[in-house]
Amino acid sequence: METRNGFVFTIFLLIFSVHIYGQEPDTIPPVMNSIVFLPNPVNAGDTVEVQINATDYYSGVNWMQVDIVNQDTNQYQAVIGSIDDSIYGWISQRNDVYSKKFQTDTFAMGGQWHVQSVFIQDKALNMLYLDDSASAIATFTVISGTPDITPPQLNDIFFTPGNVNNGDTITVTVDAQDNLSGVASIQVDIVNPLGEQRQYSTGSDSGWIALGNNLYSSQFMINEYAINGEWFVSDIYIHDNSGNMLDLHDSLPNIASFNVTSGSPDGTAPVLNYITVEPQQGILFPAQPPYGDVLIITLGVEDDLSGLDKFQINIVNQFGGQEFTTFHIPFDSCYVTGSNEYKKGWPIYNEYAISGEWYVSSVYIYDHAGNLTFLDGSDSTISTFCVWGMGSPPTCMPW
């Protein structure tokens, strides 16, 4: 196998058993029975309530997201939240109905808005996904007197100074304007000459300094281990206050660039020699509520210059579902057990996990220079392990 950066590594395959107590395995995603918007129609700027009737086989609905767009799909709003979050979540009504309010934009385009996609997750992490590619899911009508349907315009972007050393601070200046609702946020992505070591200059308009005359500036520090050469803008995203977005991706010629002279360049990604995941004591026994067990993640990994920064692994069941993510774990938080070997215990909570062989679906390893090693184990070749969910013993048990 090879990493994204072409480094060959050896994977030690380890099959082990994890016993996760639960009531019964839940493998069936939720079902959406209906979705409506109240009131309908509405004036631009009004508050709308979306109501979803959804049922789940066993574990119960946990989280929902509804993506809403106008008829030209250039204005977007998302209604997101967990169930019974009293501040930001969906409110559980009677008879499997969940409701959440959102405010339409003052400059929303008039006409028919529709649901582009729906995501409903249950407590067992099964996910229902619906999109409007086959038929309309739900619609509502907006009456607007001052619609803003035009994305912001980029007039110019430049860096000062144009020549810097690694570790220096550089200023990016954006000349951008919007015809009605105003610029809301700007994100500028820069990469090295190889298209790697990505850095971001991002934030709302309050995160940028407004210089007047449609000019906005932001400062960021060049990575201490940046490589030499011409760095360039790979992507620019500029949103206005109506949800319109300007999205520019770099292709020759460059949008904007600057030169870096580096005394300590690191353009080499970490090298993963092996990874194992195993139970804490040979076989895991059920934990007290909240349900779960601890996986011991062992990484044999090294980096040549800047040092290891963080890693993330994703695990899934044999059907590719119920995904669990460790997110970014700092190597500084790991226990060093030997030369270039790091261990970390990580709890897995899912009382509805299904029995059977699970596997590591992907691994991300970053160094302090921003170089990334990425491994895709969608074919279950990185590492597998056995989960014993309450109900039926798995056939993968090693004894």
C-alpha positions as CSV (number, residue, x, y, z in Angstrom):
1,M,0.0,0.0,0.0
2,E,1.1,3.6,-0.5
3,T,0.3,6.8,1.2
4,R,-0.9,9.8,-0.7
5,N,2.7,11.0,-0.8
6,G,4.0,7.7,-2.1
7,F,5.5,6.3,1.0
8,V,5.4,2.6,1.4
9,F,4.5,1.1,4.7
10,T,3.7,-2.2,6.3
11,I,0.3,-2.9,7.9
12,F,0.1,-5.4,10.7
13,L,-3.3,-6.9,10.6
14,L,-4.8,-7.6,13.9
15,I,-8.1,-9.2,14.6
16,F,-9.5,-8.8,18.1
17,S,-12.7,-8.8,20.0
18,V,-14.6,-5.9,21.5
19,H,-17.6,-6.6,23.5
20,I,-20.0,-3.6,23.5
21,Y,-23.1,-4.1,25.7
22,G,-26.4,-2.8,24.4
23,Q,-30.0,-3.8,24.2
24,E,-30.3,-5.0,20.7
25,P,-28.3,-4.2,17.5
26,D,-29.9,-1.5,15.5
27,T,-29.0,-1.6,11.8
28,I,-32.0,0.2,10.3
29,P,-31.9,3.9,9.6
30,P,-34.7,6.2,10.5
31,V,-37.7,6.8,8.2
32,M,-39.0,10.2,7.2
33,N,-42.8,10.2,6.9
34,S,-43.4,13.9,6.1
35,I,-41.9,17.4,6.2
36,V,-43.8,20.7,6.1
37,F,-43.1,24.4,6.5
38,L,-45.3,26.7,8.5
39,P,-46.5,29.3,7.6
40,N,-46.5,29.0,3.9
41,P,-46.1,31.4,2.1
42,V,-43.8,33.7,4.1
43,N,-42.3,37.2,3.6
44,A,-38.5,37.5,3.3
45,G,-37.1,38.0,6.8
46,D,-39.9,36.1,8.5
47,T,-39.4,33.1,10.8
48,V,-40.4,29.7,9.5
49,E,-41.0,26.5,11.4
50,V,-40.0,23.2,9.7
51,Q,-41.8,20.1,11.0
52,I,-40.6,16.6,10.3
53,N,-42.4,13.4,11.1
54,A,-39.7,10.7,11.5
55,T,-39.6,7.3,13.1
56,D,-36.8,5.0,14.0
57,Y,-36.7,1.2,14.4
58,Y,-35.2,1.0,17.8
59,S,-32.6,3.4,19.1
60,G,-34.5,6.6,18.3
61,V,-33.9,9.7,16.3
62,N,-30.7,11.6,17.4
63,W,-29.9,14.3,14.9
64,M,-31.3,16.0,11.7
65,Q,-30.3,18.4,9.0
66,V,-32.4,19.9,6.3
67,D,-30.7,21.8,3.4
68,I,-32.9,24.4,1.8
69,V,-32.2,26.3,-1.5
70,N,-34.0,28.8,-3.7
71,Q,-35.2,27.9,-7.2
72,D,-31.9,28.8,-8.8
73,T,-30.0,27.0,-6.0
74,N,-27.7,30.0,-5.4
75,Q,-29.0,30.8,-2.0
76,Y,-28.7,28.2,0.8
77,Q,-29.9,27.7,4.3
78,A,-29.3,24.7,6.6
79,V,-31.5,23.7,9.6
80,I,-29.3,21.6,11.8
81,G,-29.5,20.2,15.3
82,S,-29.7,17.3,17.7
83,I,-33.0,16.2,19.3
84,D,-34.1,18.0,22.5
85,D,-31.2,20.4,22.5
86,S,-33.0,23.2,24.3
87,I,-31.0,26.0,22.7
88,Y,-30.0,24.9,19.2
89,G,-31.8,21.6,18.6
90,W,-35.0,20.2,17.3
91,I,-38.0,20.1,19.7
92,S,-39.7,16.8,20.1
93,Q,-43.4,17.1,19.7
94,R,-46.0,14.3,20.1
95,N,-46.5,11.5,17.5
96,D,-42.9,11.4,16.2
97,V,-43.0,15.1,15.1
98,Y,-39.9,17.2,15.5
99,S,-39.8,21.0,14.9
100,K,-37.2,23.7,14.5
101,K,-37.5,27.4,13.6
102,F,-35.2,29.4,11.3
103,Q,-35.3,32.9,9.9
104,T,-35.4,33.5,6.1
105,D,-33.0,36.0,4.8
106,T,-34.1,39.6,4.4
107,F,-32.8,39.6,0.9
108,A,-34.0,36.1,0.0
109,M,-35.1,35.5,-3.6
110,G,-38.8,35.5,-4.1
111,G,-40.5,32.4,-5.4
112,Q,-40.4,28.7,-4.5
113,W,-37.7,27.4,-2.2
114,H,-37.3,23.6,-1.8
115,V,-35.6,21.0,0.3
116,Q,-32.4,19.9,-1.5
117,S,-31.4,17.2,1.0
118,V,-32.3,15.7,4.3
119,F,-30.0,13.8,6.8
120,I,-31.6,12.0,9.8
121,Q,-29.3,10.0,12.1
122,D,-30.4,7.7,14.9
123,K,-28.7,7.0,18.2
124,A,-27.0,3.9,16.7
125,L,-25.4,6.2,14.1
126,N,-27.5,4.8,11.2
127,M,-28.1,7.6,8.7
128,L,-31.0,8.3,6.3
129,Y,-30.1,10.5,3.4
130,L,-32.6,11.9,0.9
131,D,-32.1,14.3,-2.0
132,D,-34.3,15.9,-4.5
133,S,-32.7,14.3,-7.6
134,A,-35.7,12.0,-8.1
135,S,-38.6,14.2,-6.9
136,A,-39.3,17.2,-4.8
137,I,-39.1,16.5,-1.1
138,A,-40.9,19.7,0.2
139,T,-41.3,23.3,-0.9
140,F,-42.5,26.7,0.5
141,T,-42.9,30.1,-1.1
142,V,-41.1,33.3,-0.2
143,I,-42.5,36.8,-1.0
144,S,-39.6,39.2,-1.4
145,G,-39.4,42.9,-2.1
146,T,-35.6,43.3,-2.2
147,P,-34.0,40.1,-3.4
148,D,-30.2,39.7,-3.5
149,I,-29.3,36.9,-5.8
150,T,-25.9,38.1,-7.0
151,P,-22.8,36.7,-5.4
152,P,-20.0,39.1,-4.3
153,Q,-17.4,40.2,-6.9
154,L,-13.7,39.8,-6.5
155,N,-11.8,42.7,-8.0
156,D,-8.3,42.0,-6.8
157,I,-6.2,40.0,-4.3
158,F,-2.5,40.5,-3.4
159,F,0.1,39.7,-0.7
160,T,2.5,42.1,1.1
161,P,5.3,41.6,1.2
162,G,5.7,39.6,-1.9
163,N,8.8,37.8,-0.7
164,V,8.9,36.3,2.8
165,N,10.9,33.8,4.9
166,N,9.4,30.8,6.6
167,G,7.9,31.9,9.9
168,D,7.2,35.4,8.7
169,T,3.9,37.1,8.9
170,I,2.2,38.1,5.6
171,T,-0.8,40.2,4.8
172,V,-3.4,39.2,2.3
173,T,-5.6,42.0,0.9
174,V,-8.9,41.3,-0.9
175,D,-10.8,43.9,-3.0
176,A,-14.4,42.6,-3.0
177,Q,-17.8,44.1,-3.2
178,D,-21.4,43.1,-3.0
179,N,-24.3,44.8,-4.7
180,L,-26.9,44.7,-1.9
181,S,-26.6,42.7,1.3
182,G,-22.9,43.2,1.8
183,V,-19.8,40.9,2.2
184,A,-20.3,38.5,5.1
185,S,-17.2,36.3,5.1
186,I,-14.0,35.6,3.2
187,Q,-11.8,32.6,3.1
188,V,-8.5,32.4,1.2
189,D,-6.6,29.1,0.9
190,I,-2.9,29.1,0.0
191,V,-0.7,26.1,-0.9
192,N,3.0,25.5,-1.6
193,P,4.3,25.0,-5.1
194,L,3.3,21.3,-4.9
195,G,-0.2,22.1,-3.9
196,E,0.4,20.9,-0.3
197,Q,0.9,22.4,3.2
198,R,-2.4,24.2,2.9
199,Q,-3.0,27.2,5.1
200,Y,-6.2,29.3,5.5
201,S,-6.9,32.9,6.0
202,T,-10.6,32.9,7.0
203,G,-13.3,34.6,9.0
204,S,-16.3,36.8,9.0
205,D,-16.0,40.4,7.9
206,S,-15.3,41.2,11.6
207,G,-12.3,38.8,11.4
208,W,-10.8,40.9,8.5
209,I,-9.9,44.5,8.8
210,A,-12.1,46.7,6.7
211,L,-9.8,49.3,5.0
212,G,-12.5,51.1,3.1
213,N,-13.1,51.3,-0.6
214,N,-14.1,47.6,-0.6
215,L,-10.7,46.5,0.7
216,Y,-10.3,43.8,3.5
217,S,-7.0,42.6,4.9
218,S,-6.0,39.7,7.1
219,Q,-2.6,38.5,8.5
220,F,-1.3,35.0,8.9
221,M,2.0,33.4,9.7
222,I,3.9,31.3,7.1
223,N,4.6,27.8,8.5
224,E,8.0,27.4,10.1
225,Y,8.7,24.5,7.9
226,A,7.3,25.9,4.6
227,I,9.1,24.8,1.5
228,N,10.8,27.1,-0.9
229,G,9.2,28.6,-4.0
230,E,6.1,30.3,-5.2
231,W,3.1,29.8,-3.0
232,F,-0.3,30.5,-4.5
233,V,-4.0,30.9,-3.8
234,S,-5.8,27.6,-4.5
235,D,-9.3,28.6,-3.5
236,I,-11.3,31.7,-2.5
237,Y,-14.8,31.7,-1.0
238,I,-16.6,35.0,-0.5
239,H,-20.2,34.9,1.0
240,D,-22.6,37.8,1.2
241,N,-25.2,38.3,3.9
242,S,-27.9,36.7,1.7
243,G,-26.1,33.4,1.4
244,N,-24.8,33.9,-2.1
245,M,-21.2,32.7,-2.6
246,L,-18.4,33.4,-5.0
247,D,-16.2,30.3,-5.3
248,L,-13.0,30.5,-7.3
249,H,-10.5,27.7,-7.8
250,D,-7.0,28.2,-9.0
251,S,-5.9,27.1,-12.4
252,L,-3.2,28.5,-14.6
253,P,-2.6,31.4,-14.5
254,N,-2.5,31.8,-10.7
255,I,-5.0,34.1,-9.0
256,A,-2.3,35.5,-6.7
257,S,1.1,34.3,-5.4
258,F,4.1,35.1,-3.2
259,N,7.6,33.7,-2.8
260,V,8.9,31.9,0.3
261,T,12.6,31.4,1.2
262,S,12.9,28.7,3.8
263,G,15.9,27.7,5.9
264,S,14.2,24.5,7.2
265,P,11.8,23.2,4.5
266,D,9.8,20.1,5.3
267,G,7.9,18.8,2.3
268,T,7.8,15.1,3.3
269,A,4.8,13.6,4.9
270,P,5.0,11.3,7.9
271,V,5.8,7.6,7.3
272,L,3.4,5.0,8.8
273,N,5.1,1.7,9.5
274,Y,2.3,0.0,11.2
275,I,-1.0,0.5,13.0
276,T,-2.9,-1.8,15.3
277,V,-6.1,-1.5,17.3
278,E,-6.7,-3.9,20.1
279,P,-8.7,-4.4,23.3
280,Q,-7.4,-3.0,26.5
281,Q,-6.9,-6.4,28.2
282,G,-7.0,-9.0,25.5
283,I,-10.8,-9.0,25.6
284,L,-12.9,-6.1,26.7
285,F,-15.6,-6.4,29.2
286,P,-18.7,-4.2,29.2
287,A,-18.2,-0.8,30.6
288,Q,-20.7,1.0,32.9
289,P,-23.1,3.4,31.3
290,P,-22.6,5.2,29.1
291,Y,-21.9,2.0,27.2
292,G,-18.7,1.4,25.5
293,D,-15.2,0.0,25.6
294,V,-11.7,1.3,25.1
295,L,-9.7,0.6,22.0
296,I,-5.9,0.9,22.2
297,I,-4.6,2.5,19.1
298,T,-0.9,1.8,18.4
299,L,0.9,3.7,15.7
300,G,4.5,3.1,14.5
301,V,5.1,6.4,12.7
302,E,8.0,8.8,12.1
303,D,8.6,12.2,10.6
304,D,11.9,13.5,9.3
305,L,12.0,17.1,10.4
306,S,9.0,19.1,11.8
307,G,7.7,16.3,14.0
308,L,4.3,14.6,14.4
309,D,1.3,16.8,15.1
310,K,-2.0,14.9,15.1
311,F,-3.9,11.9,13.7
312,Q,-7.4,10.7,13.1
313,I,-8.9,7.3,12.4
314,N,-12.4,6.4,11.3
315,I,-14.0,3.0,12.0
316,V,-17.1,1.4,10.5
317,N,-19.1,-1.8,10.7
318,Q,-19.0,-4.5,8.1
319,F,-21.6,-2.6,6.0
320,G,-19.7,0.7,6.1
321,G,-22.2,2.2,8.6
322,Q,-22.3,3.4,12.2
323,E,-19.1,5.4,11.6
324,F,-17.1,6.4,14.6
325,T,-14.3,9.1,14.4
326,T,-11.5,9.8,16.9
327,F,-11.1,13.2,15.3
328,H,-7.7,14.9,15.7
329,I,-5.7,13.4,18.5
330,P,-2.5,15.2,19.3
331,F,0.6,13.0,19.3
332,D,1.6,15.0,22.4
333,S,-1.3,13.3,24.3
334,C,-0.1,9.8,23.4
335,Y,2.0,7.4,25.5
336,V,5.4,6.8,23.8
337,T,6.2,3.1,24.2
338,G,9.3,2.9,22.1
339,S,11.2,4.4,19.2
340,N,8.6,6.1,17.0
341,E,5.7,4.1,18.6
342,Y,2.7,5.9,20.1
343,K,-0.3,4.5,22.0
344,K,-3.7,6.0,22.7
345,G,-6.7,4.6,24.4
346,W,-10.0,5.8,22.9
347,P,-13.5,5.0,24.2
348,I,-16.2,3.8,21.7
349,Y,-19.8,4.6,22.8
350,N,-22.6,2.9,20.8
351,E,-24.9,0.7,22.8
352,Y,-26.6,-0.3,19.5
353,A,-23.4,-1.4,17.7
354,I,-24.0,-4.4,15.5
355,S,-22.1,-7.6,16.0
356,G,-19.5,-8.7,13.5
357,E,-16.2,-7.6,12.0
358,W,-15.6,-3.9,12.0
359,Y,-12.6,-2.2,10.3
360,V,-10.6,1.0,10.2
361,S,-11.9,2.8,7.1
362,S,-9.4,5.7,7.0
363,V,-6.3,7.2,8.7
364,Y,-5.0,10.8,8.6
365,I,-1.6,11.7,10.0
366,Y,-0.3,15.3,10.0
367,D,3.1,16.7,10.9
368,H,3.8,20.2,12.1
369,A,4.6,21.4,8.6
370,G,1.1,20.5,7.5
371,N,2.1,17.5,5.4
372,L,-0.5,14.7,5.4
373,T,-0.4,11.0,5.1
374,F,-3.8,9.6,4.2
375,L,-4.8,5.9,4.1
376,D,-8.0,4.6,2.7
377,G,-9.1,1.3,4.2
378,S,-12.5,1.1,2.5
379,D,-11.6,-2.4,1.5
380,S,-10.8,-3.3,5.1
381,T,-7.1,-3.7,4.5
382,I,-5.8,-1.4,7.3
383,S,-7.0,-3.2,10.4
384,T,-10.1,-5.2,11.4
385,F,-11.6,-6.0,14.8
386,C,-14.5,-8.0,16.1
387,V,-17.5,-6.3,17.9
388,W,-19.9,-8.3,20.1
389,G,-23.2,-6.4,20.2
390,M,-25.9,-7.6,22.5
391,G,-28.1,-10.1,20.7
392,S,-26.2,-12.6,18.6
393,P,-22.6,-13.5,19.1
394,P,-20.4,-12.6,16.1
395,T,-18.8,-15.3,14.0
396,C,-15.5,-13.5,14.0
397,M,-14.6,-14.2,17.6
398,P,-11.1,-15.5,17.9
399,W,-11.8,-18.5,20.2
